């Protein structure tokens, strides 16, 4: 990986951990504004990393809830409908 991706990925992970601790689920946006002020390229890479991490987290929760429902014999959670994908 290049330095841009390495740095922004590490920052994204740290920011998401911090926002959990802070109880501010939009904290990553504040950090994004700081980056944008200095480097739009860095801000874009950071936001990509944030989106990937948050998407993985959401998908993992869905996976875990689905498996838990199967094990308990209860109804599985529903996947989002009409999602717009890339």
N, C-alpha and C positions, 0 to 999 in steps of 0.2 A: 504494500500500500504506500501511497505517497504521504507526504507530511500533512497536506490539507485534510485528507480523509482521516488520517490517524488522529490529528488534533481535534477535529470537529466531532468525530465519533466519541472520543474520550470525554470531551466537554458535554456532549449530549447525554451520555450516561450519567455523568456527575450532576448535571442540572436536573435530570429526571429523579434521581435519588434525593436531591435537595428539595424539589417541589413536593415530593411525598412527605418529607420531614416538615416542610413549611405549611403543608395543607393548602397549597396554592396550585391547582391543576393547570394554570395558565402561566406559571412562572417562566416556562421556556420561551414564551413570547417576549417577555421583558429582556431576557438575555439576547434574543434574536435582534431586538432593536439596537442593543449595544453593538453587536457585531455589524449590523447594517450600516451604522454610523462610520465604522472604520473600513469595512471590506464587504461589499455585496457578494463577492465570490465566496468568502468564508461563511457568510450568513446563509447563503443558498445550500452549501454543503452541510452545514449544521442542521438546518431545517429538514433536509433529506434524512439525516441520521435520526433526528427526533421522530419523524413520521414513521420510519422503519421500526424503531424501538417501541413506540407506542402501539403500532399495529401488531407487532409480535406479541406484546403483552396482552392485548385484547384477544387475539386469536388463542393464545395459550390459556387464558381464563375460560374461554368457550370450550376448548378441548378438555380441560380439567373438569368443568361442570358437566359436560356430556358424559365423560367416563364415570364420574361420580353418580350421575343419574342412572346409568346402566347398572352399576354395581348395587345401587339401592332399589332398583326396580321402579324408579319414578320416571316421570316424563322428562325428556331431554330439553334443554333450552332451544329456542328457535333461532336459526341463523337470520341475520338481517335480510329483509326483502328489498328488492329493487335497488341494490347497491350499485354504485357506479364504479367500475373497475378500470384499470389501465390496460 
